[in-house]
Amino acid sequence: MIETARLLLRKFTLDDAPDFYALSAHPEVVRYTGQAPFSSMAEATEALKNKPLRDYRERGFGRLACIEKATGNLIGFCGLKFVPEIDEVDIGYRFPPAYWGRGLATESAQAVMACGRGEMGLRRIVGLVQPENTGSARVLEKLGMRFEREVDLTPEETGLHLYAR
């Protein structure tokens, strides 16, 4: 578990499926992710199983549930993910619009990156962002990252900007 001033970050469980569904069913939240909004709870449950829960087993790390300390509610996620297409570890975050502009992505990502570099010994962490997602690019810049190059992950995900320190 990682703790920040306003958040607790912990591994997802299948019990988080309703909140994970609500987060990723919101069109504005997934607008720049290359993913369609979830259309069902079953889809969210499968995504939890096949993404963060699998990543914990296979890599020992993955996206983490962000719990707001003041309410105890799951309000987003932040964490690391290995991206095999580019052989890099990516920092990613997702919060609903009601929480945008509050610095939560930066706060959680700073803590995750410190853990990744410290406890996990990762020498390089990158951030991938669609060029038009200026808000996410600003978060990466606040983390001390700068644009390095464009990358293509899949035929559908091309021209992503890769940021690194």
N, C-alpha and C positions, 0 to 999 in steps of 0.2 A: 504494500500500500504506500502511496505517495501522498503527502499532505502539503497543501499550500495555505495561504491566508484564508481563502474562501472555499476551497474544494478538498475533497478526498478523492483520490484516484485509485481504483481497484480493478481487479480482473472482472470481466463480465461473467455472468452465469446465465443459464437458460431461464432463470426467473426474471431476468431483465428484458425478456422478449417484448412485453407490452411497451415499455419505454423506448426500446430500440426501434420498434415498429413506428411509434409516434414520431420519433426523431427523423427517421429516414423515409417516412411517408410524406414528409413536407416537401413540396416541390422546390421551394427556395433553398432549403438546406442541401439538397442534392444537385442543385442547378449546375455546379461546376465540377461534379465528381465523375461524370461519364456514366453514371448509373441512373436508371429510372427510379422514381419513388416506389417504395414497397406498396404492393397492392393487397397484401394479406398478412395476417399474423403468422401463418405458416411460412411465408417467404422470409419474414424477419427471423424466425426461429432457425430456419435453414442457413441463413446468412451468418447468424451467430455461431452455429456449429462449424460452418465451412470457412469462416474467416478468423475472428479473434480466438475462439476456443481451439481451433486447429493450430493457429500460430503459437499459442501458449505451449501446446504439446510438442510441436515440431521445432520451434525456435527458442522457446523460453521467454518470449515477450510478444506483445501485440497491442492493439488499441485497448485503452482502459476506460471504464465507465467513470464519468465525472459526476460526483455527488456533491450537491450544494450543501455546505455545512449548515447554513441557516435553516434549511427546510428538510434536509435528508432526502431530497428528490434527485433522481438521475436526470441531469440536464444536458448531457452531451457526452462526447468522448474525446480522448486525446491519447496518443501513444505512438509507438514505433511499429513499423511493418517492413519486413524484408520484401523487396521488389525484385524477383528473379530476372525479369526482362532487362534490368540494368545493373544487377548485382550490387544493389545499394540498399541501405536502411533509410526509410522515409519517416519523417515526423508528420503526423496527420491529426486533424482536429475537426470537430463538427459540433456546432451548437445551434439551437433554433433562433430565429430572428429576434425573439423577445430578449435574448441574452447578448445580441451583437452590440458592439461598441462599449462593452464594459471591461474589456481587457482580460476576459477569461481564457481566450485562446492563447494569448501571450503568457499569462500566468501559468496555465497548465503545461504549455509546451516548454517553458523554461525549466520547470521542475522535471519533466520527463527527459529532457535533453541532459540535464545534470545527472540524473540517474543512469542514463544510457552511457554517458562518458565516464562516470565515476564507477558505480557498482558493476556495470556490465562491461566496462572496458572498451566500448566502441570508439574507434578512432575517427570515424566519419559518419555523420548523419546529414541527410539531404532533405530538402523539401520540394515537392512537385506541385505545380500549380498551373492551371490554365491561364494564359496570358491576360484574359479579360477579368480574372478574379483578383482585382486590385486589393481588396480587403485582406485576402489571405497572403498576398505578396507582401503587404505591409507588416503582417505578423512575422513572416520569415525574416524580413529586414530588421525588425526589433530584436530578433534572436541572434543578430549578427551575421546573418547569411546574405549573400549577394548572388545575383544571377550568374550562372556559370555557362549553361548551354541549353539548347532545345533537345528534347528526347521524344521518341515515339515508343509507346508501350505496346499498343495493339493497332490494327488498322483503323479502329474507331478513336483511339486516343493518341493523336499525333500533335506535334508542336507544343508539348508541355514544357514549361520553363522549369529547369532544375536549378535550385538555389543551394549553395553550400558555403561553409566558412572557408 
